[in-house]
Amino acid sequence: PGWLEVAPEGMGEADTGFRIIPERAAVIRQIFQWCADGYGVGRIVRKLNDAKVLPWSRHGSGWSPTHILRLIEAPMAEGDFI
């Protein structure tokens, strides 16, 4: 996931081999909080783009509804390894 990076051996979170990227994890948490607060995908996209939060995908220059939906629906956001 885009909020994790490969960590040097033995330096990851609980030795998972990955390290959390704090600023990206904060964005994911905010997206889920807005979702829990009842915000729709369009409103979340507008809030992120208006705040000039850069997406970490390689496609496009801003957040899109598809990007937000994929993040919300992804099992990896809950810690499931696929």
C-alpha contacts under 8 A as a table, 3 or more apart, distances in Angstrom:
res1	aa1	res2	aa2	distance
1	P	4	L	5.70
1	P	76	M	7.11
2	G	5	E	7.55
2	G	24	R	7.42
2	G	56	W	6.48
2	G	57	S	7.59
3	W	20	I	6.05
3	W	21	I	5.31
3	W	22	P	7.61
3	W	24	R	4.96
3	W	25	A	5.38
3	W	28	I	7.80
4	L	18	F	6.08
4	L	19	R	5.53
4	L	20	I	4.62
4	L	21	I	5.54
5	E	18	F	5.44
5	E	19	R	5.29
5	E	20	I	6.47
5	E	21	I	6.81
6	V	12	G	7.67
6	V	17	G	5.98
6	V	18	F	4.54
6	V	19	R	6.20
7	A	10	G	7.69
7	A	11	M	5.71
7	A	12	G	5.14
7	A	17	G	5.35
7	A	18	F	4.85
7	A	19	R	5.43
8	P	11	M	5.39
8	P	12	G	6.99
8	P	17	G	7.07
9	E	12	G	7.12
9	E	15	D	7.76
9	E	17	G	6.35
10	G	15	D	5.47
10	G	17	G	6.96
11	M	15	D	6.46
11	M	17	G	7.06
11	M	18	F	7.89
11	M	19	R	7.56
12	G	15	D	4.75
12	G	16	T	5.56
12	G	17	G	4.72
12	G	18	F	4.68
12	G	19	R	4.84
13	E	16	T	5.70
13	E	17	G	7.05
13	E	18	F	6.12
13	E	19	R	5.58
13	E	20	I	7.41
15	D	18	F	7.50
20	I	25	A	6.87
21	I	24	R	5.55
21	I	25	A	6.08
22	P	25	A	5.07
22	P	26	A	6.14
23	E	26	A	5.14
23	E	27	V	6.56
24	R	27	V	5.07
24	R	28	I	6.42
25	A	28	I	5.06
25	A	29	R	6.18
26	A	29	R	5.10
26	A	30	Q	6.12
27	V	30	Q	5.04
27	V	31	I	6.16
28	I	31	I	5.11
28	I	32	F	6.32
28	I	71	L	7.94
29	R	32	F	5.22
29	R	33	Q	6.10
30	Q	33	Q	4.96
30	Q	34	W	6.11
31	I	34	W	5.22
31	I	35	C	6.18
31	I	44	I	6.89
31	I	68	I	7.95
31	I	72	I	7.95
32	F	35	C	4.92
32	F	36	A	6.10
32	F	72	I	7.05
33	Q	36	A	4.99
33	Q	37	D	6.10
34	W	37	D	4.89
34	W	38	G	6.43
34	W	39	Y	5.39
34	W	44	I	7.00
35	C	38	G	5.21
35	C	39	Y	5.11
35	C	40	G	6.71
35	C	41	V	7.83
35	C	44	I	7.94
36	A	39	Y	7.36
39	Y	43	R	6.11
39	Y	44	I	6.50
40	G	43	R	5.39
40	G	44	I	6.35
41	V	44	I	5.11
41	V	45	V	6.16
41	V	65	P	5.83
41	V	68	I	6.58
41	V	69	L	7.05
42	G	45	V	5.12
42	G	46	R	6.23
42	G	65	P	6.20
43	R	46	R	5.06
43	R	47	K	6.13
44	I	47	K	5.13
44	I	48	L	6.22
44	I	68	I	7.83
45	V	48	L	5.31
45	V	49	N	6.07
45	V	63	W	5.73
45	V	64	S	6.07
45	V	65	P	6.30
45	V	68	I	7.23
46	R	49	N	5.17
46	R	50	D	5.74
47	K	50	D	5.17
47	K	51	A	6.06
48	L	51	A	5.19
48	L	52	K	6.20
48	L	53	V	5.33
48	L	54	L	7.95
48	L	63	W	6.94
49	N	52	K	4.84
49	N	53	V	5.96
49	N	54	L	7.61
49	N	62	G	6.12
49	N	63	W	6.25
50	D	53	V	7.75
54	L	61	S	7.45
54	L	62	G	6.37
54	L	63	W	7.52
55	P	61	S	7.38
55	P	62	G	6.09
55	P	63	W	5.90
57	S	60	G	7.71
60	G	63	W	7.77
63	W	67	H	6.50
63	W	68	I	7.35
64	S	67	H	5.21
64	S	68	I	6.48
65	P	68	I	5.19
65	P	69	L	6.12
66	T	69	L	5.12
66	T	70	R	6.11
67	H	70	R	5.25
67	H	71	L	6.34
68	I	71	L	5.14
68	I	72	I	6.17
69	L	72	I	5.11
69	L	73	E	5.98
70	R	73	E	5.26
70	R	74	A	5.76
71	L	74	A	5.26
71	L	77	A	7.03
72	I	77	A	7.37
74	A	77	A	5.77
74	A	78	E	7.87
75	P	78	E	5.58
75	P	79	G	6.82
75	P	80	D	5.42
75	P	81	F	7.68
75	P	82	I	7.90
76	M	79	G	4.81
76	M	80	D	4.67
76	M	81	F	5.99
76	M	82	I	7.23
77	A	80	D	7.25
